[in-house]
Amino acid sequence: MTDDEKEGQKQAIIIIFLILFTLLCPPIGIILLILYLRQNNKSKRPTRYKTEELKKLNELKGDQFEHFIEKLFDEEEFEIISKTEDLMRIKKGFHEEDMKPDFLIRNIATGHNFYVECKYRSDLFENKYKWSSYKQMCRYMRYALLNRIPCFIVLGLDGAAFNPKKIYCIPIQNIKYPELYPSQFEGYYHDPNESFQWEGNRLT
């Protein structure tokens, strides 16, 4: 029996006891039953609140990392054509299929456009970098193919979202899975202290 099952069994026994006590002594029994149910509901709230706080924290980290990456594009060399807002937070009736990569950027010298999607993780999980869901990955690939615009996934790792220790810039066509082992992305390392460059239709 798991801890959750044991806890559930314990609560069931307490409620049964309180119901029986209510039959013997209704006024006091009802009061005790109400107090127990209220206390039990309160004990469940922190989990929900923690989940909401964690979601807000992840959103903040995402915003911070996007801002960090945006600063690595020299204004004399690149023009940010559009930046995708977080529609899931600000727009009702949002459909996930409408979500584009974070940035559409133009290299001023060549006139070439490209997408950039930013992802930050403070560390690996089970020695893998889970950067998206399979559905998200396919969506980014679809945008790149249908619009004939290259798409680059920029991964941040370690440090803080506003100042990551490592970043990697990977062409979407070179990614096969939503979870990557270090051997699959370490070859795309980009110094976080250096601005991005556009070389031969490739973001480096």
C-alpha positions as CSV (number, residue, x, y, z in Angstrom):
1,M,0.0,0.0,0.0
2,T,1.4,3.4,-1.0
3,D,1.6,6.4,1.4
4,D,-1.3,8.1,-0.5
5,E,-3.5,5.0,-0.1
6,K,-2.6,4.8,3.6
7,E,-3.5,8.4,4.1
8,G,-6.8,8.0,2.2
9,Q,-7.6,5.0,4.4
10,K,-6.8,6.9,7.5
11,Q,-9.1,9.8,6.5
12,A,-11.9,7.4,5.6
13,I,-11.7,5.9,9.1
14,I,-11.8,9.3,10.7
15,I,-14.8,10.4,8.7
16,I,-16.7,7.2,9.5
17,F,-16.0,7.7,13.2
18,L,-17.2,11.3,13.1
19,I,-20.4,10.2,11.3
20,L,-21.1,7.6,13.9
21,F,-20.4,10.1,16.6
22,T,-22.8,12.5,14.9
23,L,-25.5,9.9,15.1
24,L,-25.0,9.5,18.9
25,C,-24.5,13.2,19.6
26,P,-25.7,15.3,16.7
27,P,-24.7,18.8,17.8
28,I,-21.1,18.1,18.7
29,G,-20.7,15.5,16.0
30,I,-21.7,17.9,13.2
31,I,-19.4,20.6,14.5
32,L,-16.5,18.2,14.7
33,L,-17.2,16.8,11.2
34,I,-17.4,20.3,9.7
35,L,-14.1,21.4,11.4
36,Y,-12.4,18.3,10.2
37,L,-13.5,18.7,6.5
38,R,-12.5,22.4,6.6
39,Q,-9.0,21.5,7.9
40,N,-8.6,18.7,5.4
41,N,-9.4,21.1,2.5
42,K,-6.9,23.7,3.8
43,S,-4.2,21.0,3.9
44,K,-4.7,20.4,0.2
45,R,-4.4,24.0,-0.8
46,P,-0.7,24.5,-0.6
47,T,-0.1,21.9,-3.3
48,R,-2.3,23.9,-5.7
49,Y,-0.7,27.1,-4.7
50,K,2.7,25.7,-5.1
51,T,1.8,24.5,-8.6
52,E,0.5,27.9,-9.5
53,E,3.6,29.6,-8.1
54,L,5.9,27.2,-10.0
55,K,4.1,28.0,-13.2
56,K,4.5,31.7,-12.6
57,L,8.2,31.2,-11.8
58,N,8.7,29.2,-15.0
59,E,7.0,31.9,-17.0
60,L,9.3,34.5,-15.5
61,K,12.4,32.4,-16.3
62,G,11.2,32.1,-19.9
63,D,10.8,35.9,-20.2
64,Q,14.2,36.5,-18.6
65,F,15.9,34.1,-21.0
66,E,14.2,35.5,-24.0
67,H,15.4,39.0,-23.0
68,F,18.9,37.7,-22.5
69,I,19.0,36.1,-26.0
70,E,17.4,39.2,-27.6
71,K,20.4,41.3,-26.3
72,L,22.8,39.0,-28.2
73,F,21.6,40.2,-31.5
74,D,23.5,43.4,-32.5
75,E,21.1,46.0,-33.7
76,E,23.6,47.0,-36.5
77,E,23.5,43.4,-37.9
78,F,20.0,42.1,-37.0
79,E,16.5,43.5,-37.0
80,I,13.8,41.8,-34.8
81,I,10.8,41.7,-37.1
82,S,8.4,40.2,-34.6
83,K,8.4,38.8,-31.1
84,T,5.7,36.4,-30.1
85,E,3.8,37.4,-27.0
86,D,2.7,34.8,-24.4
87,L,-0.8,34.4,-25.8
88,M,-1.6,31.7,-23.3
89,R,-1.5,34.3,-20.6
90,I,-3.0,37.3,-22.3
91,K,-5.5,36.1,-24.9
92,K,-8.7,34.1,-24.4
93,G,-9.6,31.6,-27.0
94,F,-5.9,30.9,-27.7
95,H,-5.1,27.8,-29.8
96,E,-1.7,26.2,-29.3
97,E,-1.4,25.7,-33.1
98,D,-1.3,29.5,-33.5
99,M,1.9,29.8,-31.4
100,K,5.0,30.8,-33.5
101,P,8.6,30.6,-32.4
102,D,9.6,33.4,-30.0
103,F,11.4,35.6,-32.6
104,L,11.4,36.3,-36.3
105,I,14.7,38.0,-37.1
106,R,16.3,39.5,-40.2
107,N,20.0,39.6,-41.0
108,I,20.4,43.2,-42.3
109,A,23.4,42.5,-44.6
110,T,21.8,39.5,-46.5
111,G,18.1,40.2,-45.9
112,H,17.6,36.6,-44.8
113,N,14.9,35.9,-42.2
114,F,15.0,33.2,-39.5
115,Y,13.0,32.0,-36.5
116,V,14.5,31.7,-33.0
117,E,12.8,29.7,-30.2
118,C,14.3,30.1,-26.7
119,K,14.3,27.4,-24.0
120,Y,16.0,27.5,-20.6
121,R,16.6,24.8,-18.1
122,S,18.5,25.2,-14.8
123,D,19.8,21.6,-15.1
124,L,19.3,18.3,-16.9
125,F,16.7,15.8,-15.8
126,E,17.9,12.2,-16.0
127,N,20.9,13.4,-18.0
128,K,18.6,14.8,-20.7
129,Y,17.5,18.3,-21.8
130,K,13.7,18.2,-22.2
131,W,13.3,21.3,-24.4
132,S,9.7,20.7,-25.7
133,S,6.9,18.3,-26.2
134,Y,6.8,16.3,-29.5
135,K,3.8,18.4,-30.6
136,Q,5.7,21.6,-30.1
137,M,8.7,20.3,-31.9
138,C,6.6,19.4,-34.9
139,R,5.0,22.8,-34.9
140,Y,8.3,24.6,-35.1
141,M,9.4,22.3,-37.9
142,R,6.1,23.0,-39.7
143,Y,6.7,26.8,-39.5
144,A,10.2,26.4,-40.9
145,L,9.1,24.2,-43.8
146,L,5.8,26.0,-44.8
147,N,7.4,29.5,-44.7
148,R,10.8,28.3,-46.0
149,I,12.5,30.2,-43.1
150,P,15.2,28.5,-41.1
151,C,14.4,27.9,-37.4
152,F,17.0,27.8,-34.6
153,I,16.4,26.4,-31.1
154,V,18.5,28.3,-28.6
155,L,18.9,26.3,-25.4
156,G,20.1,27.8,-22.1
157,L,21.6,25.7,-19.3
158,D,22.9,26.2,-15.8
159,G,23.3,29.6,-14.1
160,A,20.2,31.8,-14.1
161,A,17.7,32.4,-16.8
162,F,18.8,36.1,-17.0
163,N,22.5,35.0,-17.1
164,P,22.9,31.3,-18.2
165,K,26.3,29.7,-18.1
166,K,25.9,27.8,-21.3
167,I,23.8,28.3,-24.5
168,Y,23.4,26.2,-27.6
169,C,22.1,27.2,-31.0
170,I,20.7,24.2,-32.9
171,P,19.0,24.3,-36.4
172,I,15.6,22.7,-36.0
173,Q,16.3,20.2,-38.8
174,N,19.1,18.8,-36.8
175,I,16.9,17.9,-33.8
176,K,15.0,14.6,-33.9
177,Y,13.7,14.4,-30.4
178,P,12.1,16.7,-27.7
179,E,14.6,15.3,-25.2
180,L,18.3,15.6,-25.9
181,Y,21.3,14.0,-24.4
182,P,24.4,16.2,-23.9
183,S,26.2,14.5,-26.8
184,Q,23.3,15.6,-29.1
185,F,23.6,19.4,-28.4
186,E,27.1,20.1,-27.0
187,G,28.5,20.5,-30.5
188,Y,26.3,23.6,-30.9
189,Y,27.8,25.5,-28.0
190,H,27.7,29.3,-28.2
191,D,29.6,31.6,-25.8
192,P,26.9,33.4,-23.8
193,N,29.2,36.5,-23.7
194,E,29.4,36.7,-27.5
195,S,26.9,38.2,-29.9
196,F,25.3,36.0,-32.6
197,Q,26.7,36.0,-36.1
198,W,25.0,35.1,-39.4
199,E,27.4,33.0,-41.5
200,G,26.4,31.0,-44.6
201,N,22.7,30.8,-43.8
202,R,23.6,29.6,-40.3
203,L,23.2,31.4,-36.9
204,T,26.4,31.0,-34.8
